[in-house]
Amino acid sequence: MTKNVLVTGGNRGIGLEIVKGMLSKGYKVLMGCRDEESGLEAKKDIVGGDLHIIEMPLDNETAIVDAFVRAEAVYGPIDILINNAGILDDTSWKDVNAESLSKSMQVNVNAPLTLIQQSLPQMIERGFGRIINVSSSYGSFAEGLKGPLCYAVSKAAINALTVKMAAVVDEAANGKNIDVTVNGMTPGWVHTRMGGSDAPKTPEEGADTAIWLATMEEGGPHGKFLKDREPIEW
């Protein structure tokens, strides 16, 4: 049976390449977009594959849940969740306020948590699931949280969420062999609207590790932070 993949922020950049990669491997892909129009525009360049547009604004918890429930009602359970959408607020730490930090946390952390809460219990129950959180080395303690404050703190938080939810899976398994994994990955510095034109990596290269994690066989990484398919330090 074809597995269902939900990719947030799937209409451009790395997310669009993840969508294309998963389609090429025969998955049914639900492209999560802020608005349907942007999804339909992106779809024009995609030939073939089982692709569906899901309007899912990530700035509102109720809207996320409503969109998720509708998507599952129409297309069936989500087997693979790729939390790719993110925002990069480069406001100087001296000028950051509660509102700007809250906005970054909502899109980069709270929205992924809401989607995990919606999908993970059923994944555990069915005994199969893949959750991939797209993070950044700017959120890595090992690399000194070098990014702008809002971005670095929110990406460090999504890393913490990844570790916690992987532990939740292990606890729920309770010794049973269930094929559910939760991982984080950094695409590296990628030539996208967010990454800028000086970035050395193509969007396809940035998407590779997420696609690999989403499609791996049982026994692959779990509770890890990866770059170029290799574990790195948190």
N, C-alpha and C positions, 0 to 999 in steps of 0.2 A: 504493500500500500504506500502511495506517495506521502511523504512527510511534509508537514506545513511549517514554513519558516516565516517569522515576523521580523522584519528589519526596520528599526526606527531610523528616521533621517535617510531613507532609502532613495531619495530622488536626486541626489547629487553627490559628488566627491567620492569618498571611500564607500559610503553607504550604497551608492549606485553600482559601484564595482562589485560589492558583496552581493547585491541583488542579481547582477548579471552572472556572477560566478555560480550562485546557487541554482539559478535557472538552467545554466548549461549542464548541471549535474542532475537535472530531472526533478528538482524539488518544486512544490507549489509555494510560491513566494508572495507574501503579503507585504507590500511596500507602504510602510507607515510614513505619512507626510503631514506637515502642518495644515495643508489645505489640499483638497482634491485636485485643484487646477495644476499645481506644481507637479503632482504625481502623474497626471495625464500628459503633461508636457514632456516629462522625462521618459514616459512610456513610448513616445513616438520613435525614439532611437533604439528601441529594443525589439528585435525580431524573434518571434517564436517564444515558447515557454509559457508556463501556467502562472501568469502574473496578475495580481489584483491590487488595486489602490485602496488603502485604508486611511481615511482622514482622521488623524489622531494628534491634536494639539497637546503638547506636553507640559503646558503651563497650568493645567488644571486637573486635579486628581479625578474629579467626577467625570470629566470629559474623557480621560484616559480609560477609566473603567468601562464607561458606556461604549466606547469604540471597540475595546477588547471583547466585551461580551457580544456585541453585534457581529464582530468578525468571526468569533468561534461559532456562533449560531449559523452563520452562512457557510463557512468554509471548513468547519471542524476544529478539533483541538490543536493548539499550538505545540508542536514537538520541539522546535528550535527557536529560541529567542535571542536576537542579536541587538543589544542595546547600543546602537551606534550613534544616535543623535547627540549632539553636544553644542554648547556655545562657549566661545572664548572671549571673556571680558578682560581687556588688558588695562583696565583702570589702575592707576598707581595706588599702592597700598594706603597712601595718605588720603586718598580721595574716595576710597571704598566706603560705602555706607550699608546699613542693614538691608536696604532694598536691593542694591546691586548684588550683594552676596547671596541674598535669598533667591534671586532670579537664577543665578548660576547653580545653586544647590538644587533648585526645583528641576531644572532640565537635566543636569548632569548626574544627580543622585536620587532625588525623590521620585522622578518619573520611572527610572529603571527599577527602583524598589517596588513601586505600584505594579508594574508589569510582572515582576518576579512573583509578587504576592498572588497575582491572578493566575499565573501559569505553573509555578513550581509544584503546588500540591497535586495537581493532576499528573504532572510528569512523574512524580514519585509514585503515585497510585498505579500508573501504567507501566512503571519500571523502565521508562526511557525518557531522556530529555537532554538538551544541550542549552546552556545559557552562556553567552559570551558578552562580557562588558568591555566596550572599547574605552580604554583609558589613555594615559599618556605618561611618558617618563617625567613630565613636569609634576606629576603627582607622586613621584617616587621619593621616599625618604632616603633611600640608598644614593640617589642622585641629587639630593639637596633641595627638592621642591623648587626648582629654578624658575618656574613659570610665574606669570602675573598672579597676584594673590587669589582672586576669585577662582581662577582656573586651577591653580595648583591645589588649593584647599579642597575644591569640589572633586578633583580627580583623585586626590589622596583618600577622600571619603568613598568614592566608588570602589577603590581598591579594598578599603576596609569592608565594604558591603560584600564584595566578592569573597573574601576570606570567611566572613560570617555565614553567608548563605551556603558555601561549600560545607561548612561545619554542620549546618542545619540538615543538609542532605545526608551526611554521614550519620548523624544522630537518628534521622528518620529511617535509614536503612537498617539500623539495629542489627548489624551482622549479616543481613541478607544481601545478596548480590544484585543490586539494581544498577542499571546503566544510565545514571544521571550525573552530569558533570557541570560544574560552574567554574568558569575561568575568566581572567582579565587579560587583555592584551594591549600593547601599544603598537600602532602602525608605524611609528617613527615619524620623521619629518617628511611630510608628503605634499606634493605640489597640488594643492586644492585652494579653494577660496579662503579657507581658514589658514592653511599652511603657507600660502604665498608662493610667488613665482620662483624664489631662490631655492626652494626645497628640492633635494636630490632624488626623492623617490616618486614614482608614478602612483596614481591612485590604485592601479592594479596591484602593484607591489605592496602598497599599504593594506589592501584588503586580504592578501593571501593568508595570513595567519588566522584571521577570523573565519575564513572559509574552511581552512584546514581543521580548526577546532570544531566547527559546526558539523563536519562530515566524517570525523574520525571514527574508527571502529572502537568497540568496547576496550577498556584498559588504557585509554589515553590519559593525558594530563587532567588533573582535577584539583581545584583550589590553588592554581598557579597563576603567575603573572608572566606573560610570554612576549617575546619580540623575535621576529623572523623564525618562528616555530621553536624557539629555545627558551627555557625558563630564565627569568632574570630576577634580581632582588627587588623586594617591595620598597 
